[in-house]
Amino acid sequence: MPVLAVCDGCHAEYDLKDEYAGKKVKCKDCGSVIVVPMVSTATAWQPPNDGGGGPFDHDRFLINQKKVSISERYYVFDAHQNPILFVERPAHFWRSLGAVMAGLLVAAIGVTVSAIPAVALDDPQTRWIGGAAFLIGFSFTLVATVALIIRLTPKRHISIYVDDSKNHLLVEILQDQKVNFIRATYTVRAPDEGTLGQFRKNYFYNFFRKRWDAFRPDGTPLVVAREDSLILSLLRRFLGPMLGLLRTNFVFYRPNTEIVIGEFNRKATLFDRYVLDMSTDRAHELDRRMAVALGILLDTGERR
């Protein structure tokens, strides 16, 4: 729970972590000493209560990925370790395998047919015609094979449920494109409300520093999620496996500002376990459904 500290000298305001409660800190603007107030349950901010106490009425979410699974599955807990959500991104293993097998079959047939003119026209004067026919046929076969595999491979949408019985769907994260060369986009929907927003990832930005942009349904910017450190992100890119144990954390900012409204941090474990902390977003600028969706994408969308 963040603590509001106000400087008596210059009246600057600071949102500090509750671990500073009761301690003295120095004002960055005027250098005065500020005594951070203790957290009071009477004045501490509480999220709005809709009467239902739903699974998204939290500021802190613990996200654990289930490893022994072909599909990507996550269990989400509240700050008290109570299970509140189940997330699944199916791998569609058999359908994807079938798409690859169909593509290989088309490739085999195409190469065989393309080779017929080359074999038939083996005369020195016509050999070039057979070679040209083979190259053209092979090119068409390659394009057709890739197109067929893409066409038959299913999109990997993400579903957020109340629990692993999957009886009550709360949020869907829809993969907008199957193939992403420059930009990947995901649309977030609630069954009863329609579109909640959209996430976009530009691969050019990702080369230097991973970044995701969140947008409202009308297309206006909502949140920017970036890696916590440019230097560490560059080290991860260029040193690769040597820094495999170096955790990748993200910070959520208001668009076009450096104002932090949340964090997504990987815990220091061998497993994929994360903490989504939105306690600094006291006004709930980011819908908690969008926040949880973003947290899931920062793992599965980055193939971590």
Secondary structure, DSSP 4 states (H G I P E B T S, - for coil): --EEEE-TTT--EEEE-GGGTT-EEE-TTT--EEEPPPP-TTTS------SS--TT--SEEEEEEE-S-SSEEEEEE-TTS-EEEEEEE---HHHHHHHHHHHHHHHHHHHHHHHHHHHH--STTTHHHHHHHHHHHHHHHHHHHHHHHHHHSPP--EEEESSTT--SEEEEEEE--S--SSEEEEEEEETTTEEEEEEEEEHHHHHHS-EEEEE-TTS-EEEEEEES-HHHHHHHHHHGGGGTTS---EEEE-TTS--EEEEEEE-SSSS-EEEEE-TT-TT--S-HHHHHHHHHHHHHTTT-
